[in-house]
Amino acid sequence: CTLSSQSTWSQTATTIFGSQAGTAGSSLSLLSQPIGMYYDEPNNMLIVSDYGNQRILQFSINYPPSVATVIAGGNGYGCSLNQFMATVGVALDSSGQLYASDPGCFRVVRFPSGSNSTTSSTLIGSVASAEQLSIDTLTDDIYVVSYSDNAVYKFVGGSGSPVIAAGGNGNGNALNQLSSPNGVYYDYLYTSSLYVTDNGNYRIMKFSSGSTSTTYGTVVAGGNGAGSGKNQFSNPRSILVDSSGTLYIADGDNNRVQRWLQNASSGTTIVGGTKGTASNQLHFPEQILFDKYNNLLVSDRSNNRIQLFKLTTC
C-alpha cells in the first residue's frame, strides 16, 4: 500500500513496548524517556534509545509486548566507550553497524553489528549537543543535529571530520540559519533532500542534497510562531517524508503527529492532540516511523512507551 493524502490511522494505539499506563522503569520490558527509534525492516525489529536508562534496546515487533535485549550501554552514567550520559539518535548503516548520538558526551559513536551491553564503541566524532541523526544508507553519510551550534553536521561516508550540511550561521530565523534544532531526516528515497525540525523557529526546513553552511533552505511547514493552530508547531521533534513528498511531524508540546501535504500552508492531525496516558493520547512524542505495513510507530517519550497506530485506510 502506498500512502496517500487520504490515508488514515486508528486513533487508538497499541503499546508495543514499555508501560501502557506510562510508568517508567529499568527492566528489559520497560523504558525511561524513549527518544530515538530505528526500524530494522528485514527483521521487523525496533531499536530504541532509552534515554533515562543510558542504553539502547532492540526488540521484535512481531509478537508484542516482547522483552528487549540491550545492544549498547546499560553500564551506568558516563562517557566510557561502553557507556552513555544520554542516548538520543540511533540508526544502522548499510552493513548493520549501529550509530548513536550522545549529547551529554558531545559525541557520535559506532557499535559493530551484533553488539551487546559489554561492547565498546568507536568514536566517530565530536558534535556539541548531538541530538537526532539520520543515515543515507546509499552513501553511509551520517547527518547529526547540533542543538547548541544551530547546525546539522555530516560525516561523509560515516567517518572523518564533520562538515556543516545546514545552518551553522548563528541562532536566527534567516533561511540559512537554525534555532535550537532537534530532528533531522535525510530522504534518499524520494526527494533527495535534508529536512530539519527547527525548534526555536517552530518550523520545518528543507535543504537540497549536497547543502552546506552557505545553502539557503525552504520553510516547508510551520514558521508561524509557537501554537496549536493547523499551521503551527510547539516544539517539533522529528520528521518523515513519504513517496509523494508528504511530511509527517511529531509535534512535541502539542502531543500530536501532523501531516503536511507537499506545498500545503497548514497541516492536519493524524493521531493524538491531547496530553494523557489513554490509548488515543500522547505525552511529548519524539520520533515517528512507519513499519513495513505503514503502521505509525511513535516514541511517546513522557509516557515511557512505544505506540503503534494501525493503518486503517490506504
Protein Blocks (a to p, Z undefined) as FASTA:
>chain_A
ZZdfkbccdfbdcdfedjfkopacfbfkbcehiabdcddfknopacdddfknopacdddf
klccdddddfegjiojajbfkbcfbdcbdcddfkopacdddfknopaddddehiafkbcc
ddfbdcehiacddddfknopacdddfklopacddehhiajdddfegjiopafbfkbcehi
fbdcddfklnopacdddfknopacdddehiafklccddfegjiopajbfkbcehiabdcd
dfkopacdddfknopacdddehiabdcdfegjiacjbfkbcehiabdcddfkopacdddf
knopacddddfbZZ
